[in-house]
Amino acid sequence: MAELLELLKQSEQQRKEEKERYKEEKRQAEEQRMEERRQERELREKERQRYEEELRQKEEDRRREREEDCLHYEGLIRSLTEKKKD
């Protein structure tokens, strides 16, 4: 009888340990999923920032190019009007 009680206690202890192990594994898996999601968000944010910076740079390049074109054409117009006066 004592042996049966001991076996029952051992079985109960094993069940508790397995249950705790399962809970811990589940908790760790959830933490890992949360960390992966956080890293994915950070990566998307970096990509978004890089894309926005590229857009800003392209806009700045186009603006500078337009200014240069305007200055060039203003110079041409000025030189042509001065030649007509002569």
Backbone as XML, in Angstrom:
<?xml version="1.0"?>
<chain id="A" units="angstrom">
  <residue number="1" name="MET">
    <atom name="N" x="0.822" y="-1.202" z="0.000"/>
    <atom name="CA" x="0.000" y="0.000" z="0.000"/>
    <atom name="C" x="0.864" y="1.263" z="0.000"/>
  </residue>
  <residue number="2" name="ALA">
    <atom name="N" x="1.913" y="1.209" z="0.813"/>
    <atom name="CA" x="2.825" y="2.358" z="0.879"/>
    <atom name="C" x="3.481" y="2.589" z="-0.476"/>
  </residue>
  <residue number="3" name="GLU">
    <atom name="N" x="3.767" y="1.506" z="-1.168"/>
    <atom name="CA" x="4.380" y="1.628" z="-2.499"/>
    <atom name="C" x="3.426" y="2.312" z="-3.474"/>
  </residue>
  <residue number="4" name="LEU">
    <atom name="N" x="2.159" y="1.960" z="-3.399"/>
    <atom name="CA" x="1.169" y="2.581" z="-4.275"/>
    <atom name="C" x="1.055" y="4.076" z="-3.988"/>
  </residue>
  <residue number="5" name="LEU">
    <atom name="N" x="1.053" y="4.430" z="-2.716"/>
    <atom name="CA" x="0.999" y="5.848" z="-2.350"/>
    <atom name="C" x="2.236" y="6.580" z="-2.866"/>
  </residue>
  <residue number="6" name="GLU">
    <atom name="N" x="3.379" y="5.949" z="-2.747"/>
    <atom name="CA" x="4.619" y="6.554" z="-3.230"/>
    <atom name="C" x="4.577" y="6.724" z="-4.750"/>
  </residue>
  <residue number="7" name="LEU">
    <atom name="N" x="4.106" y="5.705" z="-5.455"/>
    <atom name="CA" x="3.979" y="5.800" z="-6.906"/>
    <atom name="C" x="3.002" y="6.904" z="-7.305"/>
  </residue>
  <residue number="8" name="LEU">
    <atom name="N" x="1.908" y="6.992" z="-6.555"/>
    <atom name="CA" x="0.918" y="8.039" z="-6.816"/>
    <atom name="C" x="1.527" y="9.424" z="-6.604"/>
  </residue>
  <residue number="9" name="LYS">
    <atom name="N" x="2.293" y="9.592" z="-5.537"/>
    <atom name="CA" x="2.952" y="10.871" z="-5.273"/>
    <atom name="C" x="3.948" y="11.217" z="-6.373"/>
  </residue>
  <residue number="10" name="GLN">
    <atom name="N" x="4.715" y="10.220" z="-6.791"/>
    <atom name="CA" x="5.696" y="10.439" z="-7.854"/>
    <atom name="C" x="5.008" y="10.839" z="-9.164"/>
  </residue>
  <residue number="11" name="SER">
    <atom name="N" x="3.922" y="10.117" z="-9.448"/>
    <atom name="CA" x="3.165" y="10.405" z="-10.661"/>
    <atom name="C" x="2.604" y="11.825" z="-10.624"/>
  </residue>
  <residue number="12" name="GLU">
    <atom name="N" x="2.071" y="12.197" z="-9.480"/>
    <atom name="CA" x="1.521" y="13.541" z="-9.313"/>
    <atom name="C" x="2.631" y="14.591" z="-9.443"/>
  </residue>
  <residue number="13" name="GLN">
    <atom name="N" x="3.777" y="14.311" z="-8.871"/>
    <atom name="CA" x="4.905" y="15.245" z="-8.954"/>
    <atom name="C" x="5.368" y="15.386" z="-10.404"/>
  </residue>
  <residue number="14" name="GLN">
    <atom name="N" x="5.447" y="14.279" z="-11.118"/>
    <atom name="CA" x="5.851" y="14.321" z="-12.527"/>
    <atom name="C" x="4.852" y="15.137" z="-13.346"/>
  </residue>
  <residue number="15" name="ARG">
    <atom name="N" x="3.570" y="14.943" z="-13.070"/>
    <atom name="CA" x="2.536" y="15.687" z="-13.793"/>
    <atom name="C" x="2.691" y="17.192" z="-13.534"/>
  </residue>
  <residue number="16" name="LYS">
    <atom name="N" x="2.937" y="17.552" z="-12.278"/>
    <atom name="CA" x="3.122" y="18.963" z="-11.947"/>
    <atom name="C" x="4.355" y="19.541" z="-12.655"/>
  </residue>
  <residue number="17" name="GLU">
    <atom name="N" x="5.427" y="18.755" z="-12.660"/>
    <atom name="CA" x="6.656" y="19.215" z="-13.319"/>
    <atom name="C" x="6.444" y="19.392" z="-14.821"/>
  </residue>
  <residue number="18" name="GLU">
    <atom name="N" x="5.743" y="18.438" z="-15.426"/>
    <atom name="CA" x="5.456" y="18.538" z="-16.852"/>
    <atom name="C" x="4.583" y="19.757" z="-17.151"/>
  </residue>
  <residue number="19" name="LYS">
    <atom name="N" x="3.609" y="19.993" z="-16.289"/>
    <atom name="CA" x="2.723" y="21.141" z="-16.461"/>
    <atom name="C" x="3.520" y="22.443" z="-16.354"/>
  </residue>
  <residue number="20" name="GLU">
    <atom name="N" x="4.408" y="22.530" z="-15.381"/>
    <atom name="CA" x="5.249" y="23.721" z="-15.223"/>
    <atom name="C" x="6.189" y="23.888" z="-16.415"/>
  </residue>
  <residue number="21" name="ARG">
    <atom name="N" x="6.762" y="22.793" z="-16.884"/>
    <atom name="CA" x="7.654" y="22.824" z="-18.041"/>
    <atom name="C" x="6.893" y="23.328" z="-19.277"/>
  </residue>
  <residue number="22" name="TYR">
    <atom name="N" x="5.665" y="22.826" z="-19.445"/>
    <atom name="CA" x="4.831" y="23.254" z="-20.562"/>
    <atom name="C" x="4.541" y="24.755" z="-20.469"/>
  </residue>
  <residue number="23" name="LYS">
    <atom name="N" x="4.192" y="25.226" z="-19.275"/>
    <atom name="CA" x="3.915" y="26.652" z="-19.086"/>
    <atom name="C" x="5.146" y="27.491" z="-19.407"/>
  </residue>
  <residue number="24" name="GLU">
    <atom name="N" x="6.296" y="27.037" z="-18.962"/>
    <atom name="CA" x="7.546" y="27.771" z="-19.202"/>
    <atom name="C" x="7.873" y="27.794" z="-20.699"/>
  </residue>
  <residue number="25" name="GLU">
    <atom name="N" x="7.719" y="26.668" z="-21.365"/>
    <atom name="CA" x="7.966" y="26.615" z="-22.808"/>
    <atom name="C" x="7.012" y="27.549" z="-23.550"/>
  </residue>
  <residue number="26" name="LYS">
    <atom name="N" x="5.768" y="27.536" z="-23.131"/>
    <atom name="CA" x="4.767" y="28.405" z="-23.755"/>
    <atom name="C" x="5.125" y="29.881" z="-23.538"/>
  </residue>
  <residue number="27" name="ARG">
    <atom name="N" x="5.543" y="30.231" z="-22.328"/>
    <atom name="CA" x="5.929" y="31.598" z="-22.005"/>
    <atom name="C" x="7.140" y="32.023" z="-22.842"/>
  </residue>
  <residue number="28" name="GLN">
    <atom name="N" x="8.130" y="31.139" z="-22.943"/>
    <atom name="CA" x="9.318" y="31.453" z="-23.731"/>
    <atom name="C" x="8.978" y="31.617" z="-25.212"/>
  </residue>
  <residue number="29" name="ALA">
    <atom name="N" x="8.100" y="30.770" z="-25.715"/>
    <atom name="CA" x="7.692" y="30.870" z="-27.117"/>
    <atom name="C" x="6.980" y="32.198" z="-27.367"/>
  </residue>
  <residue number="30" name="GLU">
    <atom name="N" x="6.140" y="32.610" z="-26.437"/>
    <atom name="CA" x="5.437" y="33.886" z="-26.574"/>
    <atom name="C" x="6.432" y="35.048" z="-26.527"/>
  </residue>
  <residue number="31" name="GLU">
    <atom name="N" x="7.388" y="34.982" z="-25.631"/>
    <atom name="CA" x="8.414" y="36.027" z="-25.568"/>
    <atom name="C" x="9.196" y="36.100" z="-26.871"/>
  </residue>
  <residue number="32" name="GLN">
    <atom name="N" x="9.513" y="34.956" z="-27.422"/>
    <atom name="CA" x="10.249" y="34.914" z="-28.684"/>
    <atom name="C" x="9.414" y="35.522" z="-29.812"/>
  </residue>
  <residue number="33" name="ARG">
    <atom name="N" x="8.133" y="35.189" z="-29.857"/>
    <atom name="CA" x="7.255" y="35.766" z="-30.891"/>
    <atom name="C" x="7.173" y="37.286" z="-30.736"/>
  </residue>
  <residue number="34" name="MET">
    <atom name="N" x="7.072" y="37.748" z="-29.492"/>
    <atom name="CA" x="7.005" y="39.193" z="-29.251"/>
    <atom name="C" x="8.310" y="39.874" z="-29.692"/>
  </residue>
  <residue number="35" name="GLU">
    <atom name="N" x="9.429" y="39.253" z="-29.403"/>
    <atom name="CA" x="10.723" y="39.805" z="-29.802"/>
    <atom name="C" x="10.857" y="39.843" z="-31.330"/>
  </residue>
  <residue number="36" name="GLU">
    <atom name="N" x="10.420" y="38.773" z="-31.980"/>
    <atom name="CA" x="10.464" y="38.739" z="-33.443"/>
    <atom name="C" x="9.588" y="39.838" z="-34.035"/>
  </residue>
  <residue number="37" name="ARG">
    <atom name="N" x="8.402" y="40.025" z="-33.464"/>
    <atom name="CA" x="7.513" y="41.094" z="-33.947"/>
    <atom name="C" x="8.149" y="42.462" z="-33.745"/>
  </residue>
  <residue number="38" name="ARG">
    <atom name="N" x="8.785" y="42.656" z="-32.595"/>
    <atom name="CA" x="9.450" y="43.929" z="-32.310"/>
    <atom name="C" x="10.564" y="44.187" z="-33.328"/>
  </residue>
  <residue number="39" name="GLN">
    <atom name="N" x="11.341" y="43.163" z="-33.610"/>
    <atom name="CA" x="12.424" y="43.310" z="-34.579"/>
    <atom name="C" x="11.874" y="43.600" z="-35.976"/>
  </residue>
  <residue number="40" name="GLU">
    <atom name="N" x="10.782" y="42.940" z="-36.339"/>
    <atom name="CA" x="10.160" y="43.193" z="-37.639"/>
    <atom name="C" x="9.660" y="44.634" z="-37.729"/>
  </residue>
  <residue number="41" name="ARG">
    <atom name="N" x="9.046" y="45.141" z="-36.638"/>
    <atom name="CA" x="8.584" y="46.531" z="-36.617"/>
    <atom name="C" x="9.757" y="47.495" z="-36.781"/>
  </residue>
  <residue number="42" name="GLU">
    <atom name="N" x="10.842" y="47.212" z="-36.068"/>
    <atom name="CA" x="12.021" y="48.067" z="-36.176"/>
    <atom name="C" x="12.566" y="48.066" z="-37.598"/>
  </residue>
  <residue number="43" name="LEU">
    <atom name="N" x="12.608" y="46.903" z="-38.209"/>
    <atom name="CA" x="13.104" y="46.797" z="-39.577"/>
    <atom name="C" x="12.211" y="47.571" z="-40.541"/>
  </residue>
  <residue number="44" name="ARG">
    <atom name="N" x="10.894" y="47.426" z="-40.386"/>
    <atom name="CA" x="9.971" y="48.170" z="-41.250"/>
    <atom name="C" x="10.133" y="49.669" z="-41.051"/>
  </residue>
  <residue number="45" name="GLU">
    <atom name="N" x="10.327" y="50.092" z="-39.812"/>
    <atom name="CA" x="10.509" y="51.520" z="-39.525"/>
    <atom name="C" x="11.803" y="52.039" z="-40.164"/>
  </residue>
  <residue number="46" name="LYS">
    <atom name="N" x="12.862" y="51.266" z="-40.079"/>
    <atom name="CA" x="14.123" y="51.675" z="-40.715"/>
    <atom name="C" x="13.954" y="51.771" z="-42.226"/>
  </residue>
  <residue number="47" name="GLU">
    <atom name="N" x="13.264" y="50.800" z="-42.804"/>
    <atom name="CA" x="13.019" y="50.828" z="-44.250"/>
    <atom name="C" x="12.182" y="52.047" z="-44.639"/>
  </residue>
  <residue number="48" name="ARG">
    <atom name="N" x="11.166" y="52.345" z="-43.845"/>
    <atom name="CA" x="10.323" y="53.504" z="-44.118"/>
    <atom name="C" x="11.146" y="54.784" z="-44.043"/>
  </residue>
  <residue number="49" name="GLN">
    <atom name="N" x="11.980" y="54.895" z="-43.028"/>
    <atom name="CA" x="12.818" y="56.085" z="-42.884"/>
    <atom name="C" x="13.792" y="56.214" z="-44.059"/>
  </residue>
  <residue number="50" name="ARG">
    <atom name="N" x="14.382" y="55.091" z="-44.464"/>
    <atom name="CA" x="15.307" y="55.109" z="-45.602"/>
    <atom name="C" x="14.580" y="55.547" z="-46.870"/>
  </residue>
  <residue number="51" name="TYR">
    <atom name="N" x="13.385" y="55.020" z="-47.085"/>
    <atom name="CA" x="12.593" y="55.377" z="-48.259"/>
    <atom name="C" x="12.248" y="56.872" z="-48.232"/>
  </residue>
  <residue number="52" name="GLU">
    <atom name="N" x="11.817" y="57.374" z="-47.078"/>
    <atom name="CA" x="11.474" y="58.794" z="-46.976"/>
    <atom name="C" x="12.693" y="59.673" z="-47.213"/>
  </residue>
  <residue number="53" name="GLU">
    <atom name="N" x="13.842" y="59.245" z="-46.719"/>
    <atom name="CA" x="15.069" y="60.017" z="-46.938"/>
    <atom name="C" x="15.432" y="60.022" z="-48.424"/>
  </residue>
  <residue number="54" name="GLU">
    <atom name="N" x="15.274" y="58.901" z="-49.092"/>
    <atom name="CA" x="15.525" y="58.848" z="-50.533"/>
    <atom name="C" x="14.593" y="59.799" z="-51.278"/>
  </residue>
  <residue number="55" name="LEU">
    <atom name="N" x="13.318" y="59.805" z="-50.885"/>
    <atom name="CA" x="12.363" y="60.713" z="-51.525"/>
    <atom name="C" x="12.760" y="62.171" z="-51.303"/>
  </residue>
  <residue number="56" name="ARG">
    <atom name="N" x="13.129" y="62.508" z="-50.074"/>
    <atom name="CA" x="13.559" y="63.882" z="-49.781"/>
    <atom name="C" x="14.769" y="64.262" z="-50.618"/>
  </residue>
  <residue number="57" name="GLN">
    <atom name="N" x="15.703" y="63.336" z="-50.726"/>
    <atom name="CA" x="16.913" y="63.614" z="-51.494"/>
    <atom name="C" x="16.577" y="63.809" z="-52.975"/>
  </residue>
  <residue number="58" name="LYS">
    <atom name="N" x="15.692" y="62.986" z="-53.509"/>
    <atom name="CA" x="15.297" y="63.132" z="-54.915"/>
    <atom name="C" x="14.598" y="64.464" z="-55.142"/>
  </residue>
  <residue number="59" name="GLU">
    <atom name="N" x="13.712" y="64.838" z="-54.218"/>
    <atom name="CA" x="13.027" y="66.126" z="-54.339"/>
    <atom name="C" x="14.026" y="67.272" z="-54.298"/>
  </residue>
  <residue number="60" name="GLU">
    <atom name="N" x="14.990" y="67.179" z="-53.404"/>
    <atom name="CA" x="16.013" y="68.217" z="-53.295"/>
    <atom name="C" x="16.855" y="68.284" z="-54.572"/>
  </residue>
  <residue number="61" name="ASP">
    <atom name="N" x="17.197" y="67.134" z="-55.118"/>
    <atom name="CA" x="17.962" y="67.100" z="-56.372"/>
    <atom name="C" x="17.164" y="67.733" z="-57.512"/>
  </residue>
  <residue number="62" name="ARG">
    <atom name="N" x="15.871" y="67.418" z="-57.604"/>
    <atom name="CA" x="15.031" y="67.999" z="-58.663"/>
    <atom name="C" x="14.897" y="69.511" z="-58.485"/>
  </residue>
  <residue number="63" name="ARG">
    <atom name="N" x="14.725" y="69.955" z="-57.247"/>
    <atom name="CA" x="14.616" y="71.388" z="-56.977"/>
    <atom name="C" x="15.903" y="72.103" z="-57.383"/>
  </residue>
  <residue number="64" name="ARG">
    <atom name="N" x="17.037" y="71.541" z="-57.003"/>
    <atom name="CA" x="18.334" y="72.132" z="-57.350"/>
    <atom name="C" x="18.515" y="72.169" z="-58.873"/>
  </residue>
  <residue number="65" name="GLU">
    <atom name="N" x="18.116" y="71.092" z="-59.529"/>
    <atom name="CA" x="18.233" y="71.025" z="-60.985"/>
    <atom name="C" x="17.349" y="72.090" z="-61.645"/>
  </residue>
  <residue number="66" name="ARG">
    <atom name="N" x="16.126" y="72.277" z="-61.137"/>
    <atom name="CA" x="15.240" y="73.307" z="-61.684"/>
    <atom name="C" x="15.838" y="74.703" z="-61.492"/>
  </residue>
  <residue number="67" name="GLU">
    <atom name="N" x="16.416" y="74.935" z="-60.325"/>
    <atom name="CA" x="17.048" y="76.227" z="-60.071"/>
    <atom name="C" x="18.201" y="76.467" z="-61.036"/>
  </residue>
  <residue number="68" name="GLU">
    <atom name="N" x="19.007" y="75.436" z="-61.234"/>
    <atom name="CA" x="20.127" y="75.563" z="-62.170"/>
    <atom name="C" x="19.622" y="75.829" z="-63.579"/>
  </residue>
  <residue number="69" name="ASP">
    <atom name="N" x="18.562" y="75.121" z="-63.983"/>
    <atom name="CA" x="17.987" y="75.353" z="-65.315"/>
    <atom name="C" x="17.477" y="76.787" z="-65.440"/>
  </residue>
  <residue number="70" name="CYS">
    <atom name="N" x="16.805" y="77.265" z="-64.410"/>
    <atom name="CA" x="16.293" y="78.635" z="-64.447"/>
    <atom name="C" x="17.430" y="79.639" z="-64.583"/>
  </residue>
  <residue number="71" name="LEU">
    <atom name="N" x="18.470" y="79.449" z="-63.814"/>
    <atom name="CA" x="19.615" y="80.358" z="-63.895"/>
    <atom name="C" x="20.251" y="80.307" z="-65.288"/>
  </residue>
  <residue number="72" name="HIS">
    <atom name="N" x="20.356" y="79.120" z="-65.822"/>
    <atom name="CA" x="20.933" y="78.960" z="-67.156"/>
    <atom name="C" x="20.090" y="79.695" z="-68.201"/>
  </residue>
  <residue number="73" name="TYR">
    <atom name="N" x="18.772" y="79.478" z="-68.160"/>
    <atom name="CA" x="17.896" y="80.124" z="-69.148"/>
    <atom name="C" x="17.831" y="81.629" z="-68.929"/>
  </residue>
  <residue number="74" name="GLU">
    <atom name="N" x="17.869" y="82.073" z="-67.689"/>
    <atom name="CA" x="17.904" y="83.517" z="-67.442"/>
    <atom name="C" x="19.162" y="84.121" z="-68.050"/>
  </residue>
  <residue number="75" name="GLY">
    <atom name="N" x="20.282" y="83.425" z="-67.910"/>
    <atom name="CA" x="21.537" y="83.896" z="-68.512"/>
    <atom name="C" x="21.446" y="83.947" z="-70.027"/>
  </residue>
  <residue number="76" name="LEU">
    <atom name="N" x="20.854" y="82.928" z="-70.618"/>
    <atom name="CA" x="20.684" y="82.906" z="-72.073"/>
    <atom name="C" x="19.804" y="84.063" z="-72.534"/>
  </residue>
  <residue number="77" name="ILE">
    <atom name="N" x="18.699" y="84.256" z="-71.856"/>
    <atom name="CA" x="17.778" y="85.344" z="-72.220"/>
    <atom name="C" x="18.487" y="86.681" z="-72.092"/>
  </residue>
  <residue number="78" name="ARG">
    <atom name="N" x="19.214" y="86.869" z="-71.014"/>
    <atom name="CA" x="19.937" y="88.116" z="-70.799"/>
    <atom name="C" x="20.953" y="88.360" z="-71.923"/>
  </residue>
  <residue number="79" name="SER">
    <atom name="N" x="21.708" y="87.302" z="-72.262"/>
    <atom name="CA" x="22.719" y="87.476" z="-73.301"/>
    <atom name="C" x="22.072" y="87.750" z="-74.654"/>
  </residue>
  <residue number="80" name="LEU">
    <atom name="N" x="20.946" y="87.118" z="-74.945"/>
    <atom name="CA" x="20.265" y="87.357" z="-76.230"/>
    <atom name="C" x="19.678" y="88.770" z="-76.278"/>
  </residue>
  <residue number="81" name="THR">
    <atom name="N" x="19.094" y="89.209" z="-75.179"/>
    <atom name="CA" x="18.519" y="90.561" z="-75.182"/>
    <atom name="C" x="19.612" y="91.618" z="-75.263"/>
  </residue>
  <residue number="82" name="GLU">
    <atom name="N" x="20.756" y="91.342" z="-74.660"/>
    <atom name="CA" x="21.863" y="92.296" z="-74.756"/>
    <atom name="C" x="22.415" y="92.340" z="-76.176"/>
  </residue>
  <residue number="83" name="LYS">
    <atom name="N" x="22.461" y="91.206" z="-76.862"/>
    <atom name="CA" x="22.941" y="91.171" z="-78.246"/>
    <atom name="C" x="21.988" y="91.930" z="-79.160"/>
  </residue>
  <residue number="84" name="LYS">
    <atom name="N" x="20.681" y="91.842" z="-78.892"/>
    <atom name="CA" x="19.709" y="92.552" z="-79.723"/>
    <atom name="C" x="19.869" y="94.059" z="-79.566"/>
  </residue>
  <residue number="85" name="LYS">
    <atom name="N" x="20.220" y="94.499" z="-78.364"/>
    <atom name="CA" x="20.385" y="95.920" z="-78.111"/>
    <atom name="C" x="21.585" y="96.474" z="-78.875"/>
  </residue>
  <residue number="86" name="ASP">
    <atom name="N" x="22.587" y="95.651" z="-79.090"/>
    <atom name="CA" x="23.804" y="96.098" z="-79.779"/>
    <atom name="C" x="23.598" y="96.162" z="-81.234"/>
  </residue>
</chain>
